[in-house]
């Protein structure tokens, strides 16, 4: 069976952008480059706290109430909050009116008029978050990881695991974070505590 991966819908760059930077005009490396784009995107999302950067609808995400006025969405910046609900019984939720909370879209914070009730998975949110256009530095980070790995395939680079049949690659968390550009960009997109 031929190796022919499809680029993730949430990929942080395009095959054309990577090929342009590498000066590749043919398609013989498309499968490997597509796979590296997907792997780099997944790695970036993982090391920044499991964020999804591409604008996406997140449906019925559950959150724990902790007695504060704040809920933080897993993904941000927030474009819109479609529905915010509080659990009223094991199988029922009640809608919280939008007039009862304020959204700080940049950090994904929902500031409620009333304190949240303490509990596990007792708030449910449907929202749209992410960037309609991926920020340039974030796209450049993805491209850098792909290009570096593509150019160092024989040397291994930051890859910790690689297979040939049904080509597979896994990026290391160590080593990559010693590059100042990578470290600076990853830190810029990590969620930092807000109190």
C-alpha positions in Angstrom: 0.0 0.0 0.0 1.5 3.4 -1.0 2.3 6.0 1.7 0.1 8.9 0.9 -0.8 11.0 4.0 -3.4 13.8 3.9 -2.4 17.1 5.5 -4.4 17.8 8.7 -7.2 20.3 8.5 -5.6 22.1 11.4 -2.0 22.1 10.0 0.0 25.2 10.9 1.5 25.6 7.4 0.9 24.3 3.8 2.8 21.9 1.6 3.3 24.7 -0.9 4.9 27.0 1.7 7.4 24.3 2.8 8.2 23.3 -0.8 8.8 26.9 -1.8 11.3 27.4 1.1 13.1 24.2 0.1 13.0 25.1 -3.6 11.2 21.9 -4.5 9.0 21.9 -7.6 8.3 18.2 -8.1 5.9 16.0 -6.1 8.2 13.1 -5.2 8.7 14.3 -1.6 5.1 15.4 -1.0 4.2 12.4 1.1 7.2 12.8 3.4 6.7 16.6 3.7 3.0 16.2 4.4 3.8 13.8 7.1 6.4 16.1 8.6 4.0 19.0 8.5 1.4 16.9 10.5 4.0 15.7 13.0 5.4 19.2 13.5 1.9 20.6 14.0 1.0 17.9 16.5 4.3 18.5 18.4 3.8 22.3 18.6 0.2 21.8 19.8 1.4 19.3 22.5 4.3 21.4 23.9 2.1 24.5 24.1 -0.5 22.7 26.2 -2.7 20.8 23.7 -4.0 23.9 22.1 -5.6 23.9 18.7 -4.4 27.0 16.8 -6.4 26.8 13.6 -9.9 28.3 14.1 -12.2 25.4 15.2 -15.6 24.9 16.8 -15.3 23.1 20.1 -18.6 21.5 21.1 -19.7 20.6 24.6 -16.3 20.8 26.3 -16.6 20.0 30.0 -14.9 22.1 32.7 -14.5 21.8 36.4 -15.9 24.6 38.6 -13.3 25.7 41.3 -15.2 28.3 43.3 -13.7 31.2 41.4 -15.3 33.6 38.9 -13.2 32.2 36.1 -13.4 29.5 33.5 -10.6 29.1 31.0 -11.3 27.5 27.6 -8.6 25.0 26.5 -8.3 26.8 23.2 -7.9 30.5 22.5 -8.2 33.2 21.3 -11.9 32.9 21.5 -13.9 34.1 18.5 -17.3 33.5 20.1 -19.0 31.6 23.0 -22.0 29.9 21.5 -23.2 28.2 24.7 -22.2 28.2 28.3 -24.0 25.8 30.6 -24.0 24.7 34.3 -24.8 21.1 35.3 -28.0 20.9 37.3 -28.2 17.1 37.6 -26.2 14.2 36.4 -27.8 14.4 32.9 -29.0 18.0 32.6 -27.5 21.4 32.1 -28.9 24.9 32.4 -27.9 27.7 30.0 -26.1 30.7 31.6 -27.2 33.9 29.9 -24.5 35.8 28.1 -25.3 38.9 30.2 -24.0 36.9 33.2 -20.4 36.6 32.0 -17.7 38.5 30.2 -15.2 36.9 27.7 -11.6 37.9 27.6 -10.9 36.4 24.1 -7.2 36.9 24.1 -6.5 34.5 27.0 -9.7 32.4 26.7 -11.0 33.5 30.1 -14.7 33.6 30.9 -15.4 35.8 33.9 -18.7 35.0 35.5 -20.8 37.3 37.6 -21.2 34.6 40.2 -18.6 32.2 41.5 -18.5 28.8 39.8 -19.8 25.9 41.8 -17.0 23.5 42.8 -17.3 20.2 41.0 -16.0 17.9 38.3 -17.2 18.5 34.8 -20.0 20.7 36.0 -19.7 23.4 33.3 -20.1 22.8 29.5 -19.0 25.2 26.8 -19.5 25.3 23.0 -17.3 27.9 21.4 -15.2 28.9 18.4 -11.5 29.6 19.1 -8.3 29.9 17.2 -6.8 32.0 14.4 -8.5 32.4 11.1 -5.0 33.1 9.7 -2.1 31.4 11.6 0.4 34.0 13.0 3.5 34.2 10.9 5.9 33.2 13.8 3.9 30.1 14.5 3.8 29.1 10.8 7.5 29.8 10.6 8.1 27.5 13.6 6.3 24.7 11.9 8.1 25.3 8.6 11.5 25.3 10.5 10.8 22.0 12.1 9.8 20.4 8.8 12.7 21.8 6.9 15.2 20.9 9.6 13.9 17.4 9.8 13.7 17.0 6.0 17.3 18.2 5.5 18.6 16.0 8.4 16.8 12.8 7.6 20.0 10.8 7.4 21.3 12.3 10.6 18.2 11.9 12.7 17.8 15.6 13.8 15.2 15.9 16.5 13.5 12.7 15.6 13.2 10.1 18.4 11.4 7.4 16.4 11.1 6.8 12.6 9.7 3.9 10.6 9.9 3.1 6.9 6.7 1.1 6.2 3.8 3.4 6.4 6.3 6.1 7.2 6.1 7.4 10.8 8.1 10.1 12.7 8.1 11.3 16.3 9.8 14.5 17.4 11.8 14.7 20.6 10.8 17.3 23.3 14.5 17.7 24.2 17.1 19.2 21.9 14.5 21.2 19.9 13.8 23.5 22.9 17.5 24.5 23.0 17.0 26.5 19.7 16.3 30.1 20.8 13.7 30.7 18.0 11.8 27.5 18.9 11.9 28.2 22.6 10.8 31.8 22.2 7.9 30.9 19.9 6.7 28.0 21.9 6.8 30.1 25.1 4.8 32.9 23.4 2.0 30.5 22.7 1.9 28.5 26.0 -0.9 29.2 28.4 0.6 31.0 31.4 -1.3 31.1 34.7 -3.7 34.0 35.3 -4.9 34.6 38.7 
